[in-house]
Amino acid sequence: MESARGAEAAGVAGRGGETAQTLDRGLRLLHLVADAPGGLTVTEAANRLGVGRAVVYRLVGALTGHGMLRRDGEGRLRLGAGVLHLARRAQPLLAEGALPALRRLAEQAGATAHLTVVEGGEGVALAVVEPSWTSFHVAYRTGSRHPLERGAAGRAILAGRAGAAGPVSTSGELQSGAYGVAAPVLGVPGLEASVGVVSLAALDVDVVGPEVTAAAAAVATALAGA
């Protein structure tokens, strides 16, 4: 009787370990596809995961069924709409976690502060906080989109990809007469983002730059611990 129970427990533990391994591989596959702009073939995915093609086919079948992966016209693996659904559900949590640091930054700099994230290859303003004491400030709408190559927020994200943590400043790239300073949010797995300010007057990067960088670090700490 005892040996039977032991065998049963061992079987349960073995299945649990196999399930955890499958889950780990599935998550790794999603990250690999997310990091491949041109998609991946099954063979490429198998080589990068260090498993056989049959294993990848099983993972793809399950993830496709949940809308997390899809195949394009050439059969390459790409992210599915299910990932976007999860991302949209997570966005309010990201914005809530960033708000305290954005409020402090807006008051310090006397400029509109914002958290910008990457979505669909563009920068999207996820959270915006306006200063309370200025007579005039930029009205920057939540949900505003712009190319990553234009504006301080997008340029800071691109700099973060290259490992640079310092502030980036621009003038008039998104709107004539507007000045921006931003720094990347680093150290949060799966998130590409920046924190910045935008103003109608020129910003002293020597003063505002450290404030923006500190705010980006505070947001990273808040989101990493969320």
N, C-alpha and C positions, 0 to 999 in steps of 0.2 A: 504493500500500500504506500509506504513511504517512498519507495523507488519510483512508483508511478507518479506520485505528486512531484518528486524532484524532476522527473522527465518532463512533466507538464510545465513546470516553472521554467525549465531551461528552454522549452519550446516557445513560451510566451516571450522570454527575454530575447531569444533569437529573432523572433518576428519583430519585436520592438526595435532591435538594432538595425534590421533590414529596412524597416519603415523610415527610421531616422536617416539612414544612408540615402534612400530614395529621395526623401525630402531635401536633403542637402544637395544632391545632384540636380534636382529640379530647380532649386533656387540659384545654384551656380550657372545652370544653363540660361536662366532668365537674365542674369547679369552679363553673361557672355554675349547674348543677342543684343541686349541694350547697349553694349559698348561697341557693337559692330554696325556702323552706319549703313553699310551695304548688305546687311543680313549675313547669315551663315548657312552653309550646306550642312547636311547631317554628318558628312565625313569630317568637315572642319570642326563641328561641335564635338564629335567623338574624340578627335585627336586632342582637343584642348581640355576635355574632361578626363582623358585617359581611360576611356571605356570603349566597349564595342558599339558598333552602329545599332545593333539590336536594342541595347540599353537606351540609346538616344531616341530610337523610334518609340519605345514605350513611354519615355518621358514626354516626348512631343505629343503623343496621343492624348495623354492625360491633361497636359497644359493647354492643348488646343481645345479640348472639350470644355475647359473652364474659361476660354476666351483669352488666355494669357499669351498664347503664341498663335501665329498664323503663317501660312506659306504664301509667298508672292507668286507671280506668274512664272518665275523661273525655278520655283520649288525651294527658294531660300527661306530660312526661318527669320521671322520678324516678330516684334512685339504685337500683341493683339489688343483689341479695344478694352478687354478686361483690366489691363494694367492701367489704362487711363481712368477707368472708373474708380479703381482703388486710389489713384493719385488724387483725384478730385475729392474723394472722401477724406483724404489726409490733409488737404490744403487748409481747412479751417483750424486744425490742430497746430499746423506750422505757424499760421498767422497769430494764433493766440499765444504761442510760446515766444514769439518774437516781439510782441507788443510792448512789454516793459522796457526793453532795450531801445526800441524805436522811439518811445515817448521821451526817454532821457536824452537821446541824441537830438531829437527835434528841438527840445528846450535849450540844450547846450549850444547848438549851431544856429538857432534861430532860422531854421530852414526846414522844408518838408522832408521827412525821413521816410524811407521805403525799404521793404524787403522784396527783392526780385528773384524769381526762380526760373529755371529753364523748362519750357514746355514746347514740344514740337519744334525744337531748334530755334526758338525765339525766347526773349526775355519777357516775363509777365510779372507785373506788379501785383504781388500777393497781399501785401499789407501796406497801408500808407497812414502816416501820422503827421498832422500839421502842427506847427508851434502855436502856443496859446498867447504869446505876448507881442508878436510882430504886427505891424500895421498892414503889411502886404507880404504875401507869400504865394508860392506856386500851388495851384490846385492840380494835383496829380491823382488821376482816377485809378482806383483798384481795378485790375483787369486790363490795364493798358499794355499793349504789346509793342515790341520793337526788335529789330535785328540785333544780335549779340555784338556785331561789329560797330554799332553806333550807340553812343551814349556811355556814360561812366559805368552804369550798372552792368551792361552787357560786357564792356571791355574788362571790368573787374572779374567777371566770371571766366572769361577767356584767360586772363592772367592767372587765375586760380588753377586752371587746368595745367598751366605750365609750372605750378608750384610757387608762384609769387603771391605773397600775402599783403603787400603794401597797398596804399591807396592809389586810385587812378582818378585823374581829373579830366574833364572835357568842357568845351564851351560851344554852345549853339548847335550841337550835332543832332539833337532830337527836336529842339524848338529854338528858334532864333531868340537870342537874348537870355537864354537860360544856362546856368552853370551847374555842373554836377561833380560830386566827389563820391567815390564808392570803393568798397573793399570786399574781397570774396569771403564767403562763409566756408571755412575749411573744417574738415574732420568729422563731418556728419555723413555716414555711409549712405550712398544712393541719392544724395542731394547735391545739386549744383545751384548755388545761390549767391547773392551779394546783398550787402546793406549799404545804403548811400543816402545822400541828401541832394536836393535840387533847389536852386535859389534864383531869384531875379537879379541879384547882385553878385559880383565876383566873389569867390570864396578863397580865403587864405588857406592854401593846402597845408602849410606848416602848422596851422592851428586846427583846422577841421579834419585833416588827414588822420592824426592820431585818435581823434574822437570817433571817427567812422570806423577805424580799424578796431578800436576797443569795443564798439557796439557790435561789429561783426563777430568778434570773439565771444561776446556775451550771448549773442543769438546761437552760436554754435554750441556753447555749453548748455544753454537751455534746451535746445532741440535734441542734443545727444543724450540728455538725461530724461527726455520726455517718455 
